[in-house]
Amino acid sequence: MYPSVRNTPDIGVASPGKRESLSIQIRRIPATVLILGFTSLFTDISAEMITAILPLYLTMQLGFTPFQFGLFDGIYQVMAGILRPVGGLLADRWRRYKEVAAAGYGLSALSKLGLLVSGVVWAPVVAALFADRLGKGIRTAPRDALISLSVPKSELATAFGIHRAMDTFGALLGPLVAFAILGLAPGAFDAVFMVSLLFAIIGLVIITLLAHNPDLLGQTAATVRSVRMTLRAALTLLREGRFRAIVAVGGILALLTVSDPFLYLVMQRNTDLPIRYFPLLFSGTAVIYLVLAIPVGRLADRIGRERIFLGGFVCLALVYLGLWSAPTQLAVVFVCVGLLGVYYAATDGVLIAMASAATDPAVRSSGIAILTTVLTLGHFLSSLAFGSLWSALGQRETLFGFMAGLLVAIGVAWFWLLRRDE
């Protein structure tokens, strides 16, 4: 039903003048995209099962103080981003994208086994959780490179939209499975770890047995040249004007992107939303993202990825405006939750598609790794700044400052990404 990745060239364009239906475009997506989608779906069920119970497990079972949990969470979140260049460099050096990605998935699966056998001793539990982040850092760039190398450039955003939709569906199911288990057996964290391990193994088996490395032999000699990739060699990608602009724009916008937990906390505090409904804010955004990821990706391939990407950040600015101007209105909260879903659909996979189109296939994994590392560091610094300014100046003042800064950054990004091309 689906063409083999080995027969799908990296270069290619859709026939001008023809507008294919979404169902036809999806049928033309190579099997590799769907295989990696199912891998991510099962892996995200596994990962989000752990994420959903982690605050409870670390504070109630292991006795972490709020400070200890905050310190752990900060390191835990940034680890994967810092380690992504490792996976990207290795995949480009060896031309073994599948194997490097599978090693990352395998390490994450092994971490679930570590949680299962660690009991309530904090040191091995933390080591297992950090191993999971290491696995995520290793696998992300090679996996995204596999996706980008399996489709024509004209369909990159659509392919990433399909993958992100499947990934998000897994992220939606994970917490539901975890809470269903704890609902049947309160406090049975070991049961959650066991089921999480099983889902992780399914994801690992799918990529190991079904995915294939792309055949780059059809590309030009320059594309497939044997390059010994090093960090220094990878950083030379930043000399390429288009890729450098994408990384710079992504980094600047990441610095002005308030994290979801902070935004949801603002919504909850301003409206006195009952705590039991708090998880629904995450779910609401994820549902909108799931529904829109594929059609927005397809639209980006049609009218321009840069326009859709910047439109997503306009939606984020509207979220800031809503929470700043009408913070106590519950209707505004619903609108903001929806706008966050639109923001993710317009930016997440679309940005990776932009970077993929701007990099040579021989160094694509490293390029994606550099971009996602910059984004992770930007988001980390943004969270530190937003939290500090909230404590020092207040919530509304901080939101206004981030909104103003984001609008300026969107204007700068429009000049770098669009005006330069005209």
C-alpha positions in Angstrom: 0.0 0.0 0.0 2.8 2.4 0.8 6.0 2.8 -1.3 9.2 1.7 0.2 11.5 4.3 1.7 14.3 3.0 -0.5 12.4 4.1 -3.6 11.5 7.6 -2.4 14.1 10.3 -3.3 14.8 13.2 -1.0 14.4 15.6 -3.8 11.1 16.0 -5.6 8.2 18.3 -6.0 4.5 17.9 -6.4 3.1 18.4 -9.8 2.3 22.1 -10.3 -1.4 22.8 -10.8 -2.5 19.6 -9.1 -4.2 19.7 -5.7 -4.3 16.2 -4.2 -6.8 15.3 -1.5 -5.5 14.8 2.0 -6.4 11.0 1.8 -4.3 10.7 -1.4 -1.4 12.5 0.2 -1.5 10.3 3.2 -1.6 7.1 1.1 1.6 8.4 -0.7 3.4 8.8 2.6 6.2 6.2 2.8 5.9 3.3 5.2 8.9 4.6 7.2 6.9 7.7 8.4 4.0 5.4 9.6 6.4 2.9 11.2 8.2 5.7 13.1 4.7 7.1 13.9 3.7 3.9 15.6 7.1 3.6 17.3 6.5 7.1 18.8 2.9 6.3 19.6 3.7 3.3 21.8 6.9 5.0 23.2 4.9 8.1 24.2 2.2 6.0 25.9 5.1 4.5 27.9 6.8 7.8 28.6 3.6 9.8 29.5 2.5 7.0 31.9 5.7 7.8 33.9 5.4 11.5 33.5 1.8 11.6 34.8 2.7 9.9 38.0 6.3 11.2 38.5 5.5 14.1 40.8 3.4 11.9 43.0 5.9 9.0 43.0 8.9 11.2 43.8 7.2 13.3 46.5 5.0 10.6 48.2 7.0 7.4 47.7 10.6 8.8 47.8 10.0 11.8 50.0 11.3 14.5 47.7 10.9 18.1 49.0 9.5 20.7 46.5 13.0 22.1 46.1 14.5 18.6 45.4 11.7 17.9 42.9 12.2 21.3 41.2 15.9 20.7 40.9 15.4 17.2 39.5 12.7 18.4 37.1 14.9 21.2 35.7 17.8 18.8 35.0 15.5 16.1 33.7 13.8 18.4 31.2 17.0 19.9 29.8 19.1 16.7 29.6 17.5 15.4 26.4 18.1 18.6 24.5 21.7 18.9 25.5 22.4 15.3 24.5 20.7 15.5 21.1 23.9 16.4 19.2 25.4 13.0 20.2 22.7 11.1 18.4 22.7 13.4 15.4 26.5 13.3 15.0 26.7 9.5 15.3 23.9 8.9 12.8 25.4 11.2 10.2 28.9 9.7 10.8 27.8 6.1 10.4 24.8 6.7 8.1 22.9 4.4 10.5 19.9 6.5 11.4 17.7 3.6 12.3 20.3 1.9 14.5 21.2 5.0 16.4 17.5 5.9 16.9 16.8 2.3 18.0 19.6 2.5 20.5 17.9 5.5 22.1 14.5 3.8 22.2 16.2 0.7 23.7 17.9 2.8 26.4 14.5 4.4 27.3 12.9 0.9 27.5 15.8 -0.3 29.7 15.2 2.7 32.0 11.6 1.4 32.6 13.1 -1.9 33.8 15.4 0.1 36.0 12.4 1.8 37.6 10.7 -1.5 38.2 13.6 -3.1 40.1 14.8 0.0 41.9 12.1 0.0 44.6 12.0 3.1 46.7 15.7 3.8 46.7 16.1 7.3 45.2 19.5 7.0 43.6 18.8 4.1 41.2 15.3 5.7 40.5 16.9 9.0 39.5 19.6 7.2 37.5 16.9 5.3 35.6 14.9 8.5 34.9 18.1 10.2 33.6 18.8 7.2 31.4 15.4 7.7 29.8 16.3 11.3 29.0 19.6 10.1 27.5 17.7 7.7 25.3 15.3 10.5 24.2 18.3 12.7 23.4 20.0 10.1 21.3 16.9 9.0 19.3 15.2 12.3 18.4 17.5 13.7 15.7 18.1 10.4 13.8 14.4 9.6 13.9 13.5 13.0 12.4 16.2 12.7 9.8 14.7 9.3 8.8 11.4 11.0 8.3 12.8 13.8 6.3 14.9 11.5 4.1 11.9 9.3 3.2 9.7 11.9 1.6 10.0 14.6 -1.1 10.8 18.1 0.1 7.4 19.2 -1.1 5.7 17.0 1.5 8.0 17.4 4.5 5.5 19.3 6.7 2.7 16.8 5.9 5.0 13.9 6.9 6.0 15.5 10.2 2.3 16.4 10.8 1.4 12.7 10.5 4.2 11.7 12.8 3.4 14.3 15.4 -0.3 13.5 15.3 0.5 9.8 16.1 3.0 10.9 18.7 0.4 13.2 20.4 -2.2 10.4 20.4 0.2 8.3 22.4 0.9 11.2 24.8 -2.9 11.5 25.3 -3.3 7.8 26.1 -0.4 7.5 28.5 -1.8 9.4 31.4 -5.2 7.7 30.9 -3.6 4.3 31.1 -1.6 5.2 34.2 -4.6 6.7 36.1 -6.7 3.7 35.1 -4.2 1.4 36.7 -4.0 3.5 39.8 -7.7 3.7 39.9 -8.0 -0.1 40.0 -5.0 -0.5 42.3 -4.3 2.7 44.3 -0.6 3.1 45.0 0.5 0.3 42.6 3.3 2.2 41.0 5.1 -1.0 40.2 2.1 -2.0 38.0 2.4 1.3 36.1 6.1 0.7 35.6 5.5 -2.8 34.3 2.8 -1.7 31.7 5.0 1.2 30.7 7.9 -1.2 30.1 5.7 -3.4 27.8 4.6 -0.4 25.7 8.2 0.7 25.4 9.2 -2.8 24.2 6.5 -2.7 21.5 7.8 0.6 20.2 11.4 -0.8 20.2 10.3 -3.9 18.3 8.5 -1.9 15.7 11.5 0.3 14.8 14.0 -2.6 15.0 12.1 -5.0 12.8 10.3 -2.7 10.3 12.2 0.5 9.8 15.0 0.8 7.2 17.8 3.3 6.5 17.3 5.5 3.5 19.2 4.7 0.3 21.2 7.8 -0.5 23.0 6.3 -3.4 20.7 8.1 -5.8 21.9 11.5 -4.6 24.8 13.5 -5.9 28.4 12.6 -5.0 28.5 15.7 -2.8 25.5 14.5 -0.9 26.8 11.1 -0.1 30.4 12.0 0.4 32.0 10.2 3.3 32.3 12.8 6.0 33.8 12.1 9.4 31.3 14.1 11.4 32.5 15.9 14.5 30.9 18.6 16.5 33.1 21.2 14.8 32.1 19.9 11.4 28.4 19.9 12.4 28.7 23.5 13.6 29.9 24.5 10.2 26.2 24.1 9.2 25.7 27.5 10.9 27.7 29.1 8.0 24.8 28.2 5.7 22.7 31.4 5.7 19.2 29.8 5.5 19.9 27.2 8.2 21.5 29.8 10.4 18.5 32.1 10.1 16.1 29.2 11.0 18.2 28.3 14.1 18.5 32.0 15.1 14.7 32.6 14.7 13.9 29.4 16.6 16.2 30.3 19.4 14.9 33.9 19.8 11.2 32.7 19.7 12.0 29.9 22.2 13.3 32.5 24.7 9.9 34.2 24.6 7.8 31.0 24.8 6.3 30.5 28.2 6.1 26.8 29.1 2.7 25.1 29.2 2.7 24.4 32.9 3.3 28.1 33.7 0.4 29.1 31.3 -1.9 26.5 32.8 -0.9 27.7 36.3 -1.9 31.2 35.3 -5.2 30.0 34.0 -5.9 28.0 37.2 -5.0 30.7 39.7 -6.9 33.4 37.9 -10.1 31.5 37.5 -9.9 29.3 40.7 -10.3 26.3 38.4 -10.7 23.2 40.7 -7.5 21.2 40.9 -9.3 18.0 39.7 -9.8 19.7 36.3 -6.2 20.9 35.9 -5.0 17.9 33.8 -7.8 18.7 31.3 -6.0 21.8 30.3 -3.1 19.6 29.0 -5.5 17.2 27.4 -7.5 20.0 25.7 -4.4 21.4 24.0 -3.2 17.9 23.0 -6.6 17.1 21.4 -6.5 20.3 19.3 -2.9 19.6 18.3 -3.9 16.0 17.4 -6.8 17.1 15.2 -4.8 19.9 13.4 -1.3 18.5 13.0 -1.9 16.8 9.6 -4.1 19.4 7.9 -1.8 22.3 9.1 1.3 20.4 7.9 -0.4 20.0 4.5 -1.3 23.6 4.4 2.3 24.6 5.3 3.6 22.5 2.3 1.1 24.4 0.1 1.4 28.0 1.0 4.8 28.2 2.8 6.1 26.7 6.0 7.5 30.0 7.2 4.1 31.7 7.0 2.4 28.9 9.0 5.2 28.8 11.5 5.0 32.5 12.2 1.2 32.3 12.3 1.6 29.8 15.1 3.5 32.3 17.2 0.8 34.9 16.5 -1.6 32.4 18.1 0.8 32.2 21.1 0.9 36.0 21.4 -2.9 35.9 21.4 -2.8 33.5 24.3 -0.6 36.0 26.2 -3.0 38.8 25.4 -6.0 36.8 26.5 -4.5 35.9 29.9 -3.3 39.4 30.4 -6.4 41.3 29.4 -9.2 39.1 30.8 -7.5 36.8 33.3 -10.6 35.8 35.3 -12.8 34.8 32.3 -13.3 31.0 32.1 -14.3 31.4 28.4 -10.9 33.0 27.7 -9.2 30.0 29.3 -11.0 27.7 26.8 -10.0 29.9 23.9 -6.4 30.0 25.1 -6.2 26.2 25.5 -7.4 25.9 21.9 -5.0 28.5 20.6 -2.1 26.6 22.3 -3.1 23.5 20.3 -3.1 25.6 17.1 0.3 27.0 18.0 1.8 23.5 18.4 0.3 22.2 15.2 1.7 25.2 13.3 5.2 25.2 14.8 6.4 21.8 16.1 6.7 19.6 13.0 6.7 22.6 10.6 10.0 24.0 12.1 11.7 20.6 11.7 10.5 20.5 8.1 12.0 23.9 7.5 15.3 22.8 8.9 15.2 19.6 6.9 14.7 21.4 3.7 17.6 23.7 4.4 20.2 21.0 5.2 22.1 18.5 3.0 20.9 14.9 3.6 24.4 13.9 4.6 24.3 16.2 7.6 20.6 16.4 8.3 20.6 14.5 11.6 23.3 16.8 13.0 21.4 19.9 11.7 18.2 18.8 13.4 20.1 18.1 16.6 21.7 21.5 16.6 18.3 23.2 16.1 16.5 21.2 18.8 19.3 21.8 21.3 19.1 25.5 20.8 15.3 25.3 21.2 15.6 23.3 24.4 18.1 25.7 25.9 15.9 28.6 24.9 12.8 27.1 26.6 14.9 26.4 29.7 16.1 30.0 29.9 12.6 31.2 29.2 11.2 29.2 32.2 13.8 30.6 34.5 13.1 34.1 33.3 9.4 33.8 33.5 9.4 32.3 37.0 11.9 34.9 38.3 10.0 37.8 36.8 6.7 36.5 38.1 8.1 36.4 41.6 9.7 39.8 41.3 7.2 41.9 39.3 3.9 39.9 39.3 2.1 37.7 36.8 0.4 40.3 34.6 3.5 42.5 34.2 5.5 39.5 33.2 2.9 38.3 30.7 2.9 41.8 29.2 6.6 41.8 28.9 6.7 38.4 27.2 3.9 39.4 24.9 5.6 42.6 23.8 8.9 40.8 23.3 7.2 38.0 21.3 5.6 40.5 18.9 8.9 42.2 18.2 10.5 38.8 17.7 7.8 37.8 15.2 8.5 41.0 13.2 12.3 40.2 13.2 11.6 36.6 12.2 9.3 37.7 9.3 12.2 39.8 8.0 14.7 37.0 8.3 12.6 34.2 6.9 10.2 35.9 4.4 11.3 39.4 3.5 14.8 38.2 2.6 13.4 35.7 0.1 11.2 38.2 -1.7 
